[in-house]
Amino acid sequence: MSDTDALNLWHEQRRVGQLWRNPAGAVGFRYDPEWIAGGGFAVSRSLPLTVREFAPEEGTAQLWFANLLPEGAVREHIVRDLKLPNTDFDLLRAIGGECAGALSILPVAQPPSGRRQYRALTEKDLADLAARRGQIYASFPADERPRLSLAGAQGKCPVLVRDDHYFLPQGEAPSSHILKFELADYRHLPAYEAFTTELAAAVALPVVDITLRTVGRTRYAQIARYDRVWDDHGEVQRLHQEDFCQALGYGHENKYQEHGGPSFAQCYRLVQEASSDPAIDVQHLLRWQIFNVLAGNSDGHAKNLSLLHLPDDATRLAPFYDLVCTRAIERIDTHLAFDVGAERNPSVITPNHWEALARACDVRPQFLGNLVRETAAALRERLRPVRQAFEARYGPYPALQRIEKVVTTQCGRSEKR
């Protein structure tokens, strides 16, 4: 096997295993025997720690690693900017150095450097990034390009934030935050995400830390990565994580239930089995789905849920991220990513639908019904104060009236029923 058809997977300075592709381009994976003997962790629930190979023909390895990559137009931009073949393997080789979680993917001839190099971003650099919606690869010479990969269809830029200054990671250096910029057709997206996330926090959902920032006349969201922590020496360290598509063995094209993806009940059982504190985490998951229905987030799919592996070997449901009241945005499908009792239209969900979801998850219907009522009441109570605090911090934002209308209407429907 040539070096061009193999890649090494690293955790810091330890080799976890090797990826390779067969003549048809399919990706396989095997753990390094020293990683297994030395007490290394399993990359995924779908890739358990074993001496056997995950052959390319199985498809399991390719699904997991492809889930680390950007999707849609973002992927096409990267392929074009880097002049790459549009394959998962070629993209992993080019940009797999800094991914979600704690692992790095590097060419066979390139061990981890151990150096942490960053390029300072000026105000002009930041403005240019905003103008390009976070696309970074066309802007740097080949030897200075970062190797950054974030999953999803929205343009994102990972950065290190130190003393309120931005730095772009070089090579496989870790980032600490993610920047999300306005899109041409969805100018309010950063503000909507920041507001929806703050609303979720106000009703006691565990969420990522997000702030709304401005460069020139463009707003962007700055989000602290939950899979990064600062050590005692002031250096950022990676934590391993995997999204629910990865953990359940689904490809990113199946992140929506209607497209053959997992159901909410499957996700609920995953948390029951994987979490070190399932009693708490399954309740958070139930309340997340209730919040999505009541707060208008119809894009809460399986890749917007993750398991986080903590330094004490505990596994927990990750803080919630990518929370947006999508129903306040025109031209976005209003149907839920996960159905509730076989119903995806949030406007017509009744107690009977919630009862059906409760039975699918083996939860007492009365318990889930109480959670729905409590969340609706809390949202109605907190909606106005959250908006007032948001506008006191960031200035008037009339477009938030759309979110207020969605939340008020949905909570009103729920309470009437």
C-alpha positions as CSV (number, residue, x, y, z in Angstrom):
1,M,0.0,0.0,0.0
2,S,1.4,3.4,-1.0
3,D,1.6,6.3,1.4
4,T,-0.9,8.1,-0.8
5,D,-3.5,5.4,0.0
6,A,-3.0,5.4,3.8
7,L,-3.4,7.9,6.7
8,N,-2.5,7.8,10.3
9,L,-4.9,8.6,13.1
10,W,-3.3,10.3,16.1
11,H,-4.3,11.3,19.7
12,E,-1.7,13.9,20.7
13,Q,1.6,12.0,20.2
14,R,0.2,8.5,20.2
15,R,-0.8,6.7,17.0
16,V,-4.4,5.4,17.4
17,G,-4.5,3.5,14.1
18,Q,-4.5,3.7,10.3
19,L,-7.0,4.5,7.6
20,W,-6.6,3.2,4.1
21,R,-8.5,3.1,0.9
22,N,-9.0,0.2,-1.5
23,P,-8.8,0.5,-5.3
24,A,-12.5,1.5,-5.4
25,G,-11.8,4.4,-3.0
26,A,-13.7,3.0,0.0
27,V,-12.1,3.7,3.4
28,G,-11.1,1.1,6.0
29,F,-9.6,1.4,9.5
30,R,-7.6,-0.6,11.9
31,Y,-6.4,0.1,15.5
32,D,-2.7,0.1,16.2
33,P,-1.8,-2.9,18.4
34,E,0.2,-0.6,20.7
35,W,-2.8,1.7,21.2
36,I,-4.9,-1.3,22.2
37,A,-2.2,-2.7,24.5
38,G,-1.5,0.7,26.1
39,G,-5.1,1.2,27.2
40,G,-6.3,3.5,24.4
41,F,-10.0,4.3,24.1
42,A,-12.4,3.3,21.4
43,V,-12.8,6.0,18.7
44,S,-16.5,5.3,18.6
45,R,-19.3,3.0,19.8
46,S,-19.6,2.1,16.2
47,L,-15.8,1.3,16.0
48,P,-15.1,-0.6,19.2
49,L,-11.6,-1.3,20.3
50,T,-10.6,-4.6,18.6
51,V,-7.7,-6.2,16.8
52,R,-9.9,-6.9,13.7
53,E,-10.0,-4.6,10.8
54,F,-13.0,-2.5,9.8
55,A,-12.7,-3.4,6.1
56,P,-13.6,-0.8,3.4
57,E,-16.4,-3.1,2.2
58,E,-18.2,-2.8,5.5
59,G,-18.6,0.9,5.2
60,T,-18.5,1.5,8.9
61,A,-15.2,3.3,9.0
62,Q,-16.0,5.5,6.0
63,L,-19.3,6.6,7.6
64,W,-17.6,7.6,10.8
65,F,-14.7,9.5,9.3
66,A,-16.7,11.2,6.6
67,N,-18.9,12.6,9.4
68,L,-15.9,14.8,10.4
69,L,-16.0,16.6,7.0
70,P,-17.9,19.6,5.8
71,E,-21.0,19.1,3.6
72,G,-22.7,20.6,0.6
73,A,-21.5,23.9,-0.8
74,V,-18.8,24.3,2.0
75,R,-17.2,21.1,0.9
76,E,-17.4,22.0,-2.8
77,H,-15.6,25.3,-2.0
78,I,-12.8,23.5,-0.2
79,V,-12.4,21.0,-3.0
80,R,-12.2,23.8,-5.5
81,D,-9.8,26.0,-3.5
82,L,-7.4,23.2,-2.7
83,K,-7.8,21.6,-6.2
84,L,-8.6,18.2,-4.7
85,P,-10.5,15.1,-5.9
86,N,-13.9,15.3,-4.2
87,T,-13.4,12.2,-2.1
88,D,-13.7,11.6,1.6
89,F,-10.1,10.2,1.8
90,D,-8.5,13.1,-0.1
91,L,-10.3,15.7,2.1
92,L,-9.3,13.9,5.3
93,R,-5.7,13.9,4.2
94,A,-5.9,17.6,3.3
95,I,-7.8,19.1,6.3
96,G,-8.1,16.3,8.9
97,G,-5.4,17.8,11.3
98,E,-7.9,19.7,13.5
99,C,-11.3,18.0,13.6
100,A,-14.2,17.8,16.1
101,G,-13.0,15.8,19.1
102,A,-9.5,14.8,20.1
103,L,-8.1,13.1,17.0
104,S,-5.9,14.2,14.2
105,I,-5.6,12.6,10.7
106,L,-2.2,13.1,9.1
107,P,-0.3,11.7,6.1
108,V,1.8,8.6,6.9
109,A,5.0,10.6,6.4
110,Q,3.9,13.4,8.7
111,P,3.9,12.6,12.4
112,P,2.4,15.2,14.8
113,S,4.8,18.1,15.1
114,G,4.0,18.8,18.7
115,R,4.4,22.5,17.9
116,R,1.5,24.9,18.4
117,Q,1.7,27.5,15.7
118,Y,-0.9,30.2,15.1
119,R,-1.3,33.1,12.7
120,A,-2.6,36.3,14.2
121,L,-5.8,37.6,12.5
122,T,-6.0,41.3,12.0
123,E,-9.2,43.3,11.8
124,K,-8.9,43.2,8.0
125,D,-8.3,39.4,8.0
126,L,-11.5,39.1,10.1
127,A,-13.5,41.3,7.7
128,D,-12.2,39.3,4.8
129,L,-13.3,36.1,6.5
130,A,-16.7,37.5,7.1
131,A,-16.9,38.6,3.4
132,R,-16.0,35.0,2.4
133,R,-18.5,33.4,4.9
134,G,-15.6,31.8,6.8
135,Q,-13.8,30.2,3.8
136,I,-10.1,30.2,4.6
137,Y,-8.2,28.0,2.1
138,A,-8.0,30.4,-0.9
139,S,-6.3,33.0,1.3
140,F,-3.1,31.4,2.3
141,P,0.0,30.0,0.5
142,A,0.1,26.2,0.5
143,D,2.7,25.9,3.2
144,E,0.7,28.2,5.5
145,R,-2.7,26.6,5.1
146,P,-4.4,25.3,8.2
147,R,-5.7,21.8,8.3
148,L,-9.1,22.5,9.8
149,S,-12.3,20.4,9.3
150,L,-15.7,21.1,10.9
151,A,-18.7,19.1,10.0
152,G,-21.9,20.5,8.7
153,A,-23.3,22.5,5.8
154,Q,-22.8,26.0,7.2
155,G,-19.5,27.8,6.7
156,K,-17.5,27.9,10.0
157,C,-14.0,29.0,10.9
158,P,-12.2,27.5,13.9
159,V,-9.9,30.0,15.7
160,L,-7.9,30.3,18.9
161,V,-9.1,33.2,21.1
162,R,-6.6,34.5,23.6
163,D,-7.0,37.9,25.4
164,D,-9.8,38.8,23.0
165,H,-7.5,38.4,20.0
166,Y,-8.0,35.8,17.2
167,F,-5.4,33.4,15.9
168,L,-5.8,30.9,13.0
169,P,-4.3,27.5,13.9
170,Q,-1.5,26.3,11.6
171,G,-1.1,22.6,10.8
172,E,-2.8,20.5,13.5
173,A,-2.7,23.1,16.3
174,P,-6.0,23.1,18.3
175,S,-8.6,25.8,18.1
176,S,-10.7,27.1,21.0
177,H,-13.7,28.7,19.3
178,I,-15.8,28.6,16.2
179,L,-16.9,31.7,14.2
180,K,-20.1,31.6,12.2
181,F,-20.8,34.5,9.8
182,E,-23.8,35.9,8.1
183,L,-24.9,34.1,4.9
184,A,-26.1,35.9,1.8
185,D,-29.7,34.7,2.1
186,Y,-29.8,34.4,5.9
187,R,-28.4,37.6,7.2
188,H,-29.9,37.2,10.7
189,L,-28.6,33.7,11.3
190,P,-25.8,34.6,13.8
191,A,-28.1,36.7,15.8
192,Y,-30.9,34.1,15.7
193,E,-28.5,31.4,16.9
194,A,-27.2,33.6,19.7
195,F,-30.7,34.5,20.8
196,T,-32.1,31.0,20.6
197,T,-29.2,29.6,22.5
198,E,-29.6,32.2,25.2
199,L,-33.3,31.4,25.4
200,A,-32.5,27.7,25.9
201,A,-30.0,28.6,28.6
202,A,-32.7,30.7,30.3
203,V,-34.9,27.6,30.6
204,A,-32.0,25.6,32.1
205,L,-30.8,23.6,29.1
206,P,-27.1,23.0,29.0
207,V,-25.8,25.0,26.0
208,V,-22.6,26.2,24.4
209,D,-21.2,29.6,25.3
210,I,-22.1,32.0,22.4
211,T,-21.6,35.7,21.9
212,L,-22.6,38.0,19.0
213,R,-19.8,40.0,17.6
214,T,-19.4,42.6,14.8
215,V,-16.8,43.4,12.3
216,G,-17.5,46.4,10.1
217,R,-21.3,46.1,9.5
218,T,-21.3,42.3,9.6
219,R,-22.4,40.3,12.6
220,Y,-21.0,36.9,13.5
221,A,-21.4,34.4,16.3
222,Q,-18.4,33.4,18.4
223,I,-18.9,30.0,20.0
224,A,-16.7,28.4,22.6
225,R,-15.9,24.8,21.7
226,Y,-17.2,22.3,24.3
227,D,-14.6,19.7,23.1
228,R,-11.7,22.0,24.1
229,V,-10.5,22.9,27.6
230,W,-7.7,25.1,28.9
231,D,-5.1,23.5,31.1
232,D,-3.2,24.9,34.0
233,H,-0.5,26.2,31.7
234,G,-2.9,28.3,29.6
235,E,-2.9,25.9,26.7
236,V,-6.0,24.5,25.0
237,Q,-6.4,20.7,25.1
238,R,-8.7,18.5,23.0
239,L,-11.5,16.3,24.4
240,H,-12.8,13.4,22.4
241,Q,-16.4,13.5,21.2
242,E,-18.6,12.0,18.5
243,D,-22.0,13.1,17.1
244,F,-25.0,10.7,17.2
245,C,-24.6,9.8,13.5
246,Q,-21.1,8.6,14.3
247,A,-22.1,6.8,17.4
248,L,-25.1,5.0,15.8
249,G,-23.3,4.2,12.5
250,Y,-25.1,6.6,10.2
251,G,-23.7,8.7,7.4
252,H,-24.1,12.5,7.4
253,E,-26.6,12.2,4.5
254,N,-28.9,10.3,7.0
255,K,-28.8,12.9,9.7
256,Y,-32.5,13.6,9.3
257,Q,-35.0,11.0,10.3
258,E,-37.0,11.4,7.1
259,H,-33.9,10.6,5.1
260,G,-33.3,7.3,6.8
261,G,-31.6,8.6,9.9
262,P,-32.1,7.6,13.5
263,S,-35.3,8.3,15.4
264,F,-35.5,10.3,18.6
265,A,-36.2,7.0,20.5
266,Q,-32.9,5.6,19.1
267,C,-31.1,8.7,20.3
268,Y,-32.7,8.4,23.7
269,R,-31.6,4.8,24.1
270,L,-28.1,5.8,23.0
271,V,-27.9,8.3,25.9
272,Q,-29.3,5.7,28.3
273,E,-26.6,3.2,27.3
274,A,-23.6,5.6,26.9
275,S,-24.0,8.3,29.5
276,S,-22.2,8.1,32.8
277,D,-25.2,9.9,34.3
278,P,-28.2,8.7,32.2
279,A,-30.9,10.0,34.6
280,I,-29.8,13.6,34.1
281,D,-28.8,13.3,30.4
282,V,-32.0,11.7,29.1
283,Q,-34.0,14.4,30.8
284,H,-31.9,17.0,29.1
285,L,-32.4,15.2,25.8
286,L,-36.2,15.2,26.3
287,R,-36.3,18.8,27.2
288,W,-34.1,19.6,24.1
289,Q,-36.7,18.1,21.8
290,I,-39.5,19.9,23.7
291,F,-37.6,23.1,23.3
292,N,-37.2,22.5,19.5
293,V,-40.9,22.1,19.1
294,L,-41.8,25.2,21.2
295,A,-39.0,27.5,20.2
296,G,-39.2,26.7,16.5
297,N,-35.9,24.9,15.9
298,S,-36.9,22.4,13.2
299,D,-33.2,21.6,12.3
300,G,-32.4,19.6,15.5
301,H,-31.1,16.5,13.8
302,A,-28.8,13.7,14.8
303,K,-25.5,15.5,14.0
304,N,-26.6,18.3,16.4
305,L,-26.3,15.9,19.3
306,S,-23.0,14.6,20.6
307,L,-21.4,12.4,23.3
308,L,-18.5,14.1,25.1
309,H,-15.7,12.0,26.7
310,L,-14.3,13.8,29.7
311,P,-10.8,13.5,31.3
312,D,-12.2,11.4,34.2
313,D,-13.3,8.8,31.7
314,A,-17.0,9.9,32.1
315,T,-19.2,10.1,29.0
316,R,-21.9,12.8,29.0
317,L,-24.4,14.3,26.6
318,A,-22.6,17.3,25.2
319,P,-24.0,20.8,25.7
320,F,-26.5,21.7,23.0
321,Y,-25.3,23.6,19.9
322,D,-26.6,24.9,16.6
323,L,-29.9,26.0,18.2
324,V,-31.7,28.3,15.8
325,C,-35.4,29.3,15.6
326,T,-35.5,28.2,11.9
327,R,-39.3,28.8,11.7
328,A,-38.5,32.5,11.9
329,I,-36.6,32.3,8.6
330,E,-38.3,32.2,5.3
331,R,-37.6,29.4,2.8
332,I,-36.5,26.9,5.5
333,D,-38.5,23.7,5.9
334,T,-40.6,24.0,9.1
335,H,-41.0,20.3,9.6
336,L,-39.2,18.8,12.6
337,A,-35.9,16.8,12.1
338,F,-37.2,14.2,14.6
339,D,-40.9,13.4,14.6
340,V,-43.0,13.5,17.8
341,G,-45.3,10.5,17.8
342,A,-45.0,10.2,13.9
343,E,-45.9,13.9,13.5
344,R,-43.3,16.3,12.1
345,N,-45.5,19.4,11.8
346,P,-44.9,21.3,15.1
347,S,-48.1,23.3,14.7
348,V,-50.4,20.3,15.1
349,I,-48.6,18.3,17.8
350,T,-51.0,17.3,20.6
351,P,-50.7,15.6,24.0
352,N,-51.4,12.3,22.2
353,H,-48.3,12.8,20.0
354,W,-46.1,13.4,23.1
355,E,-47.7,10.4,24.8
356,A,-46.6,8.3,21.7
357,L,-43.1,9.6,22.0
358,A,-43.0,8.8,25.7
359,R,-44.0,5.2,25.0
360,A,-41.4,4.9,22.3
361,C,-38.8,5.9,24.8
362,D,-40.3,3.9,27.6
363,V,-40.9,7.0,29.6
364,R,-44.1,7.6,31.7
365,P,-46.4,9.8,29.6
366,Q,-47.3,11.9,32.6
367,F,-43.6,12.7,33.3
368,L,-43.1,13.8,29.7
369,G,-46.4,15.8,29.7
370,N,-45.2,17.6,32.8
371,L,-41.9,18.5,31.1
372,V,-43.8,19.9,28.1
373,R,-46.0,22.1,30.4
374,E,-43.1,23.3,32.5
375,T,-41.0,24.2,29.5
376,A,-43.8,26.1,27.8
377,A,-44.5,28.1,31.0
378,A,-40.8,28.8,31.5
379,L,-40.4,30.0,27.9
380,R,-43.4,32.3,28.1
381,E,-41.9,33.7,31.4
382,R,-38.4,34.2,30.1
383,L,-38.9,35.2,26.5
384,R,-39.3,39.0,27.1
385,P,-36.5,39.3,29.7
386,V,-34.1,37.4,27.5
387,R,-34.8,39.7,24.6
388,Q,-34.4,42.8,26.8
389,A,-31.0,41.5,28.0
390,F,-30.0,40.6,24.5
391,E,-30.8,44.0,23.1
392,A,-29.2,45.8,26.1
393,R,-26.0,44.0,25.2
394,Y,-26.1,44.1,21.4
395,G,-28.4,46.9,20.5
396,P,-32.0,46.9,19.1
397,Y,-32.8,44.0,16.9
398,P,-36.3,44.2,15.5
399,A,-36.0,40.9,13.6
400,L,-36.2,39.1,17.0
401,Q,-40.0,39.8,16.9
402,R,-40.2,36.9,14.5
403,I,-38.8,34.5,17.1
404,E,-41.0,36.0,19.8
405,K,-44.1,35.3,17.6
406,V,-43.1,31.7,16.9
407,V,-42.4,31.0,20.6
408,T,-45.5,32.7,21.9
409,T,-47.7,31.0,19.3
410,Q,-46.2,27.5,19.9
411,C,-46.4,27.8,23.7
412,G,-49.9,29.1,23.5
413,R,-50.9,26.1,21.3
414,S,-49.3,23.7,23.8
415,E,-51.0,25.2,26.8
416,K,-54.4,25.2,25.1
417,R,-54.0,21.5,24.3
